């Protein structure tokens, strides 16, 4: 996977897809509609932030502070855990007429399973940023060499590594590999849902599935590359 992520054309194409999904999620978060309660808007806004961060990670030369991102994604993971554990996790009110509901944004689309998936996704984003900062590894190879790795966004790795010195060795390869397999499987499931939504002509649901597919696929690629960068030479 490193040669693929090391290809500049692929990175720009993937960035365009991620940013398109982020814009769609952001528009859903701010769209003036009574059918979108505050919890749903926060969910979409956090997904837009995650997709944007993934796009930025594809370009190591773009300087973005890592520590604020880690804190935000940890809080986002906690938000989704709280949402999933609530009595009514579904974002849309049950009284909303079926004709006004958007497939993929209601029912199973925002059920407990999907909310827990989002919680894991946010936690995985925080882990990816933290793992790169502590070990000096980056899921995206440098332009000069597909095998070279640099600290993400040129973030100084030393201070964070001093706080958690064992992170670079504990689960250095196993955990990224498990996360890569998980998000790869999730990408397959989201692609199946996207096809079903397109065939059923449910535009709201297809947009939601597209956002989820873009995030899951890139997360899988990033974790594959992160695990590969930690293999012994």
C-alpha positions in Angstrom: 0.0 0.0 0.0 2.9 2.4 0.5 3.6 2.8 -3.2 -0.1 3.7 -3.7 -0.1 6.3 -0.9 3.3 7.5 -2.1 1.8 8.3 -5.5 1.0 12.0 -5.7 -1.8 11.6 -8.2 -3.6 9.0 -6.1 -3.3 11.2 -3.0 -4.8 14.2 -4.8 -7.6 12.0 -6.2 -8.3 10.5 -2.7 -8.2 14.0 -1.2 -10.8 15.2 -3.7 -13.1 12.3 -2.8 -12.7 12.8 0.9 -13.3 16.6 0.7 -16.4 16.0 -1.5 -17.7 13.6 1.2 -16.8 16.2 3.9 -18.7 19.0 2.1 -21.8 16.7 1.8 -21.6 15.9 5.6 -21.1 19.6 6.4 -24.1 20.6 4.3 -26.2 18.0 6.1 -25.1 19.5 9.4 -26.1 23.0 8.5 -29.1 22.4 6.3 -32.1 24.3 7.5 -34.6 21.5 7.9 -36.9 20.7 10.9 -36.3 17.0 10.3 -32.6 17.4 11.4 -32.4 17.5 15.2 -29.3 18.9 16.9 -27.8 15.4 17.6 -27.9 14.6 13.9 -26.2 17.9 13.0 -23.4 17.2 15.5 -23.0 13.7 14.1 -22.6 15.0 10.6 -20.3 17.8 11.6 -18.0 15.4 13.4 -17.9 13.2 10.3 -17.1 16.2 8.1 -14.2 17.0 10.5 -12.9 13.4 10.3 -13.0 13.3 6.5 -11.2 16.6 6.3 -8.5 15.5 8.7 -8.1 12.3 6.6 -7.6 14.4 3.5 -5.0 16.6 5.2 -3.1 13.5 6.4 -2.6 12.5 2.8 -0.3 15.6 2.4 2.4 15.5 5.1 3.8 18.9 4.0 0.6 20.6 5.1 1.3 21.7 8.7 -1.6 21.0 11.0 -1.4 20.8 14.8 -1.8 17.1 15.9 -2.6 17.4 19.6 -5.8 19.4 19.1 -7.0 16.9 16.6 -6.3 14.0 19.0 -8.3 15.7 21.8 -11.2 16.5 19.4 -11.5 12.9 18.1 -11.3 11.5 21.6 -14.2 13.8 22.6 -16.0 12.8 19.4 -15.6 9.1 20.2 -17.1 9.8 23.7 -20.0 11.7 22.1 -20.9 8.7 19.9 -20.6 6.3 22.9 -23.1 8.5 24.8 -25.4 8.7 21.8 -25.3 4.9 21.4 -26.0 4.3 25.1 -29.0 6.7 25.2 -32.6 5.5 25.3 -33.4 7.0 21.9 -30.2 6.8 19.8 -31.9 7.5 16.5 -31.4 11.1 15.3 -34.8 11.6 13.6 -38.0 11.8 15.6 -40.2 8.8 15.3 -43.2 10.9 14.4 -41.6 12.3 11.2 -43.6 11.1 8.2 -41.9 8.4 6.2 -42.0 10.4 3.0 -39.8 13.2 4.6 -37.2 10.8 6.1 -33.9 10.4 4.4 -32.8 6.8 4.0 -29.4 6.2 5.6 -29.9 9.1 8.1 -32.7 7.4 10.1 -33.5 4.0 11.5 -30.6 1.6 10.9 -28.5 4.5 9.5 -28.2 6.1 13.0 -28.9 3.1 15.2 -26.7 1.9 18.0 -24.5 -0.2 15.8 -23.7 2.7 13.4 -23.1 5.1 16.3 -20.7 2.6 18.0 -19.0 2.3 14.6 -18.6 6.1 14.5 -17.2 6.0 18.0 -14.6 3.5 17.0 -13.8 5.5 13.9 -13.1 8.6 15.9 -11.0 6.7 18.4 -9.1 5.1 15.6 -8.4 8.6 14.1 -7.0 9.7 17.5 -4.8 6.5 17.7 -3.5 7.0 14.2 -2.4 10.6 14.9 -1.0 9.6 18.3 0.9 6.6 17.0 2.5 8.7 14.2 3.5 11.4 16.7 5.0 9.0 19.2 6.9 6.8 16.8 7.7 9.3 14.1 5.9 7.1 11.6 3.4 8.5 9.1 0.8 6.4 7.2 1.6 8.5 4.1 5.2 8.0 2.8 7.3 11.0 1.9 7.3 12.1 -1.8 11.0 11.3 -2.1 10.6 7.6 -1.2 7.6 5.3 -0.7 9.5 3.6 2.1 10.4 6.8 4.0 8.2 8.0 6.8 8.0 11.3 8.5 6.2 12.7 11.6 2.6 13.6 10.6 2.2 17.3 9.6 5.8 17.9 10.8 4.6 17.6 14.4 7.4 17.3 16.9 7.3 13.6 18.1 9.7 14.0 21.0 7.3 15.6 23.6 4.5 13.1 23.0 7.0 10.1 22.9 8.3 11.2 26.3 4.8 10.9 27.7 4.0 7.5 26.2 7.3 5.8 25.4 5.8 2.3 25.3 3.2 3.1 22.6 5.8 2.7 19.8 6.4 -0.9 20.6 3.1 -2.1 22.2 0.9 -3.4 19.5 3.0 -1.6 16.9 2.0 -3.9 14.1 -0.9 -6.0 15.4 -3.3 -3.2 16.3 -2.9 -1.3 13.0 -3.4 -4.6 11.1 -6.6 -5.4 13.0 -7.9 -1.9 12.4 -7.0 -2.1 8.7 -9.0 -5.4 8.4 -11.9 -3.9 10.3 -12.2 -0.8 8.2 -11.6 -2.9 5.0 -14.6 -5.0 5.9 -16.6 -1.9 6.8 -15.8 -0.4 3.4 -17.2 -3.6 1.8 -20.4 -3.3 3.8 -20.8 0.5 3.0 -20.3 -0.2 -0.7 -23.0 -2.8 -0.6 -25.3 -0.3 1.2 -24.4 2.4 -1.4 -25.3 0.2 -4.3 -28.6 -0.7 -2.6 -29.4 2.9 -2.0 -28.6 3.8 -5.6 -30.8 1.1 -6.9 -33.6 2.1 -4.6 -33.2 5.8 -5.7 -32.9 7.1 -2.2 -30.6 10.2 -2.7 -30.2 11.0 1.0 -29.2 7.4 1.8 -26.7 7.2 -1.0 -25.0 10.4 0.1 -24.6 9.1 3.6 -23.3 5.7 2.4 -20.8 7.5 0.1 -19.4 9.5 3.0 -19.1 6.4 5.1 -17.5 4.4 2.3 -14.9 7.1 1.6 -13.9 7.3 5.2 -13.7 3.6 5.8 -11.7 2.9 2.6 -9.1 5.5 3.3 -8.9 4.5 7.0 -8.2 0.9 5.9 -5.4 2.1 3.5 -3.8 4.3 6.1 -3.7 1.6 8.7 -2.3 -0.9 6.2 0.5 1.6 5.4 1.0 2.3 9.1 1.4 -1.4 9.9 3.7 -1.9 6.9 5.9 1.0 8.1 6.5 -0.7 11.4 7.5 -4.1 10.0 11.2 -4.9 10.6 13.4 -4.1 7.6 
